[in-house]
């Protein structure tokens, strides 16, 4: 990921509702979520969620596909992974072992965040 792409992604994620939506889409997995379900889960109106989903799609963090009468949104896992790699690329002054806990604890098998001591 280039710096310009990272800046666009960070700008999109710097808004509370959009961050919440990305987290919902990540949790939904590859099947994604219909826009109406995203709006309900995020606690925003349909028009509001549409605006935010458009911003996330333009930033490359989400994608949309039509399924019958619904538009289903999914997180772009490659873009999110690229954003994490962008942050960690020059990690810890050439000592990637220091960064290993940060990257390893991002996901757990039961879907819960690990507690931080």
Backbone torsions as a table, in degrees:
resi	resn	phi	psi	omega
1	UNK	NA	135.0	178.2
2	UNK	-85.9	161.2	-178.5
3	UNK	-57.7	-41.0	-178.7
4	UNK	-62.1	-41.7	177.6
5	UNK	-65.5	-41.4	179.3
6	UNK	-62.4	-42.4	178.8
7	UNK	-61.5	-41.0	178.0
8	UNK	-63.8	-43.2	179.3
9	UNK	-64.7	-45.7	179.2
10	UNK	-63.6	-37.9	177.7
11	UNK	-62.6	-42.5	179.1
12	UNK	-65.4	-39.7	-177.4
13	UNK	-79.0	-10.2	-176.4
14	UNK	-79.1	1.7	178.2
15	UNK	-106.1	131.8	-172.1
16	UNK	-53.7	-48.2	-177.7
17	UNK	-65.5	-41.1	-180.0
18	UNK	-66.5	-39.3	176.5
19	UNK	-61.6	-43.7	178.1
20	UNK	-60.6	-42.1	-179.2
21	UNK	-65.0	-43.7	178.5
22	UNK	-60.5	-42.7	179.0
23	UNK	-63.4	-39.0	176.2
24	UNK	-62.7	-43.4	-179.6
25	UNK	-66.6	-38.2	176.8
26	UNK	-62.5	-44.0	179.5
27	UNK	-66.0	-30.7	-179.4
28	UNK	-69.8	-22.1	178.3
29	UNK	78.4	-167.1	-175.9
30	UNK	-63.0	-22.3	178.9
31	UNK	-70.0	-25.4	179.0
32	UNK	72.5	-166.8	-178.3
33	UNK	-142.0	139.7	172.3
34	UNK	-65.5	151.0	-177.0
35	UNK	-55.0	-40.8	179.8
36	UNK	-62.0	-39.5	178.5
37	UNK	-68.8	-35.9	176.6
38	UNK	-63.2	-45.9	179.8
39	UNK	-59.4	-46.0	-179.1
40	UNK	-64.1	-46.8	-178.7
41	UNK	-66.5	-33.8	-179.9
42	UNK	-83.4	-12.9	179.2
43	UNK	73.5	36.0	179.0
44	UNK	-130.1	165.5	179.9
45	UNK	-72.3	163.5	179.4
46	UNK	-61.3	-41.7	-179.4
47	UNK	-68.4	-36.3	178.9
48	UNK	-66.6	-44.9	-179.0
49	UNK	-66.5	-34.3	178.1
50	UNK	-60.2	-44.8	177.8
51	UNK	-59.4	-47.9	-177.1
52	UNK	-67.8	-39.6	178.1
53	UNK	-64.6	-36.3	176.8
54	UNK	-62.7	-43.5	179.0
55	UNK	-62.8	-42.4	179.7
56	UNK	-67.3	-36.8	178.4
57	UNK	-67.3	-44.1	178.8
58	UNK	-63.3	-31.7	178.8
59	UNK	-80.4	-5.1	178.3
60	UNK	81.2	14.6	-177.7
61	UNK	-95.7	-11.3	179.5
62	UNK	-145.0	159.3	175.0
63	UNK	-136.3	158.6	-176.1
64	UNK	-125.2	145.3	172.1
65	UNK	-144.0	144.4	-179.9
66	UNK	-83.1	131.2	173.4
67	UNK	-129.6	106.3	-175.4
68	UNK	57.0	-118.3	-178.0
69	UNK	-96.4	2.7	-177.7
70	UNK	-109.0	156.4	168.5
71	UNK	-109.2	122.0	-177.4
72	UNK	-103.8	130.2	-178.8
73	UNK	-107.2	140.7	176.4
74	UNK	-130.1	151.2	173.7
75	UNK	-70.7	144.3	174.0
76	UNK	-91.8	95.2	-174.9
77	UNK	-63.7	-34.3	178.0
78	UNK	-63.8	-41.9	179.2
79	UNK	-67.0	-42.0	179.3
80	UNK	-65.5	-40.5	176.3
81	UNK	-63.7	-41.0	177.6
82	UNK	-62.5	-36.4	178.3
83	UNK	-66.3	-42.0	177.0
84	UNK	-64.3	-43.6	178.7
85	UNK	-62.7	-38.3	177.7
86	UNK	-58.8	-44.2	-179.7
87	UNK	-67.2	-36.8	-172.3
88	UNK	-95.4	-4.6	-173.3
89	UNK	-52.1	-46.5	-177.4
90	UNK	-104.9	34.1	-171.7
91	UNK	-59.2	133.8	164.6
92	UNK	53.4	42.0	174.2
93	UNK	51.6	44.8	176.5
94	UNK	83.3	13.4	178.8
95	UNK	-119.3	75.8	-175.1
96	UNK	-60.3	-21.1	178.4
97	UNK	-62.0	-26.7	178.1
98	UNK	-68.9	-34.8	-178.3
99	UNK	-82.8	-14.5	-175.6
100	UNK	-52.4	-45.5	179.7
101	UNK	-59.8	-35.6	-179.3
102	UNK	-65.7	-41.3	-178.6
103	UNK	-79.0	-35.3	-178.4
104	UNK	-71.3	-31.4	-176.3
105	UNK	-85.8	-0.1	-178.8
106	UNK	-62.6	-33.9	-179.6
107	UNK	-132.3	147.1	172.3
108	UNK	-126.5	161.5	-176.4
109	UNK	-66.9	-25.1	-180.0
110	UNK	-94.4	3.7	176.5
111	UNK	81.7	2.1	179.9
112	UNK	-98.6	146.7	176.9
113	UNK	-69.3	144.7	174.5
114	UNK	-74.8	145.3	177.0
115	UNK	-73.2	147.4	-179.7
116	UNK	-105.6	125.4	-177.9
117	UNK	-78.4	NA	NA
